[in-house]
Amino acid sequence: MSVGVLLLAACGGDASEQPDLAGLDGDDTVTSSEPQNDARSGDGLRQFEGRLAQGTECAVLRTPDGETYAVNLGEGDFTPGDYVRITASLAGTSLCMEGAGTIAIDSIERRDPPARDRDPARAGGAAITARHVAGSWVAKGVNANCEKPDFDVTRAGAGRTTVETRIDGLPETGAVATGDDPAFEWADGIARMPIESRGPDGLAVMPGDGPVVTLAGHRIAGDGVVFVKCG
């Protein structure tokens, strides 16, 4: 999977048609009832709910009913696997004509998925396995650069999986614990960092019980930092 897939490049139309998502808080999550796809909201806008994915060329929204729409995401902090509600109109033309049409976003927010869409592998509850974490990772966001990964996870054989990164600016190699209690485990007095899956290609690194540290320049505190896998 390329970094273009991870960043969900905007598709179709000229720059004037791209939605302005600056000011949206990407961490907001609101409890949702059953999806209300195609619900009218006035001014020609409709509401669509579903899970974001990477289509053939552009981002797509896949609803629990099986419908697919291409999406102009602009610069919003959203990635494959996120479940969202979008208030939008259907664009008349687009370079990414996939599914039932292209959604021109008016507003977008994260939602809790309805029960029928809570597949653990898609909703972020996938088990942490060596295969899941192996590869190069960068912090989620528009500045992600897979040419300079934040950390690399390697399957070293004999059941061992290692992580290589920088902790507080210094090179560090640790072990990756998988299974029921996954974490990055370090020597040199660095606290163990729990890890959790975030969608099919995301991994959250959580703070340990010790002093707050930085991992590849990212402060691991609070709810942690979400990283996405490079191709």
Summary of the structure (lengths in Angstrom):
residues: 231
radius of gyration: 18.8
end to end distance: 3.9
largest distance: 60.9
contacts: 713
relative contact order: 0.17
helix: 8%
strand: 42%
